[in-house]
């Protein structure tokens, strides 16, 4: 048995997330269809995460197993010929069967983009914020996440998870300059469903002055989703990097 790792990028606008869904097309389903067509047998792939509907990925690793061997560059080329334009396979490599796209990952990094001046070119991949934000205070609040273990406050209600423990190693707002665009970077060993968008929404409350740093800490400590801010729109969120 051979295991191959795909490095996939996709624009999630037209999809109901990465994972197969009964009510709409997913990125996983599209890639699986392409692979099955090329290999002429049913293939099952496993992604590194489960991005929500409308979320994008610069890097989504996914593995599949097969008895066959083939030229990895040629497979990537052929896959890209039949996949839609909003999904790209950047690379295919043979890896050890011990490597699991999801469980072997040691960290994941997400980017969330906001811009503060209306732009026709950013609207699909960044969130327009028209009210003033204090990004310094938002970074002070974000630093609390580095000392936090339990992220139940930012977990979507009703999520079927065994634990809400995560280890965040980076959480900060970075100014990009163009069109007054800001980027929130967060890296952790794992993420809960809707976690990043809920974190950003709560930090926005701090930036608006509607929540103090102390209130943010209390919200985190409460482990109650109702104490956090609203979930931000999905179109500005990118799964940026997965490390092994």
N, C-alpha and C positions, 0 to 999 in steps of 0.2 A: 504494500500500500504506500502511495506517495501523497504527501501533503503539500499544497501550494498556497502561498499567501498573496492575495491581491491587495494592491494599494489603490483605493478608489477615492475619487473626488466627485461630488455631485451638488447640483443646485436643487434644493429640496422643495422649491415652490410648488411643483405639480404633484408632489407625492404625499402620501399619508404616513410619512416617517420612513425609517429604515426597515423596520420589521414588517413581515407580511400582515395584512389586515383583511378582515372579511368584507369591509365596506369600501375598499379603494385600492388603487395601485401603490405599491411600495417600491423603494429602491432595491431592496433585497430580491423582490420578485422579478424585477427587470433583469438584474444581473444573473439570477438563477436561470431565467429563460434563455438568456444569451449563451451561458455556459452549456446548458443542456442541449441547445441546438448545435453548438460546435462539436461537443463530445459525443453526441448522438446517444446519450442516455441521461436519465434523471440525475441531477447533481444537487446536493444540499450544501449551502454555504453558511458559515457562522461569522457574524460581524463582531467588531470590538465593542459595540454599544448599541443603544436603541434610541436613536434620535426621534424627536416628535415630528408631527406633521409640520411642514414648512421650514424646518431647520436644515441648514446646509452642512456640508463637510468638506474641508480641505483635504483631510486624510481620514478615511475610514478603512482600516485593515479588515480583511475577511479571509477566512481559509476554507478550503474544500479538499476532500480526499478522493483519490481515484487510483485505479490500478494502472492507468496509462502514464507514459512519460512523453514529454513533448518539449519543443523549443519555447521557452517562456516569452521571449520577445515576439515571436510569431503569434502566440496565443493572445498577448496583449493587443497586438495589431488587429487581429481578426475580431476580437471582442469589441474594440472601439469602432470597427466598421459596422457592426450590427446594433450596438447600443445607441439609444437616443442621445442627442447632443448635450443634454444636461447631466449625463453620467459619463465619466472618463475613468478608464483603468490606466493609472500612471505606470504601474509596474506589476510584474508577476515573478515570483521567485519560489523555488522549491525550498522547504524548510523541514526541520525535524518534526516528526509526528508528536513530539512532546510539546511543541509550541501550539498554544491555543489562542486564537485571535482575541478572545474576551478575557479568559481567566489568567493568561500569562502577562497581560498588560500591567505594568508597574505604575503608570500615570497617564492621565488624560488631561489635555488642555483645551478649554473653550475660550472663544472670543465673542464678546457682545459689543456691537457698534451703536453709538448714538451720535447724531449731529445736531447742532443748535441753530443752523440756518437752512432754510428750505433749499433743497437741491433736487432737480429732476433726475440726476444721475445716481443718487444714493438711496432713493426711496424703496427699492426692492431689497436692499441688503443692510440697511441701517435704520435706526428708529429716530424720527425727528422729535426733539424736545424743544418746545418754544418758550418755556419758563426758565428763569435763571437757576443754575445749579452750582453748589459749592463743592467742587471736586476734591478740595483738600479735606473737608469734613468727611466726604464719602470715602476717601482713602483711610482716614482715621478709623472709621467704622469697619472698613474692609479688613483692617489689621486684626480685628477681633476674631475673624474667621480662622486665622492661623493658630489661635489658641483654643479653638472649638473642636470638640470630638463628635458631638451628637447634632445632626442637622435636621432633626424631625420638623423644626419650624419651617423649613423650606421644602418639605416633601409634599407632593400633591396628595390631597386627602383621598383615602381609599386605596392608596398604592399597596400592592401586595409585596412587601419587602420584609426580610427576616431581621434586618438591622438597619438603623439609620446612622450608624457610625461611619464617618469618612475622615480622611486626613488631608487637609488642604495645605499645600506647600507654597502657593502663591495666590494672591488676590489683590489686584491693584488696578486703578484707572490710569491710562496712559494717553497723553495728548498727541494726536496725530497731525494737527495743523490744518490739513486740507478741509475746507468748508467747516472749520471749527468742529472737527470730528474727534470724538473720544472713543477709546477702546478699553473695555474691561477684560482683563486677562485673569483666568482662574485655573489653577492646576490642582488636581487631587488624585488620590489612588482610585477613587470611584465616585460616581455621582448618583444621586437619587432622581427619580422622575420629576421633571420640571424644576429641579433645584436651582440651576443657574438663572433661569428667568425670574424665579421668586427672589433670589438673592439680589439681583439687579433691581428689581422693583422696590425692594426694601431699602436699598442704598439710595435710590432715587428719592425716597421719602426723606431720608437724612439730608440729601443735597438740597431739597426744597425748603428745609427748615421745619418740616412737619413732624419730624422725629429727631430726638436728641441722640447723642452717642450713647448715653445711659439707657435711653429707651430701646435702642438697637440691641444693646447687651441683654436687657431684660427680655426682649422678644426672642432672642436666641436661646436664652436659658429656659424660657417657658415651654419649649418644645411643642408649641401650638401654632398651627398654620394660620389661624385667624389673627395672630399677633404680627404677622409679616405683611409686607406690601403686596400689591397686585402682581400677578405674573405678567411679564413684559411680552410684547409680540414676538412670534417665533422667527420672523423673516430676518432679524438682525443677529441671530445666533449661529455660530459656526463651531462644529467640532474641528479643532485646529490641528491637534497633534496627539498621537498615541505612541507611547514609548514602552519598550520591552526590556 
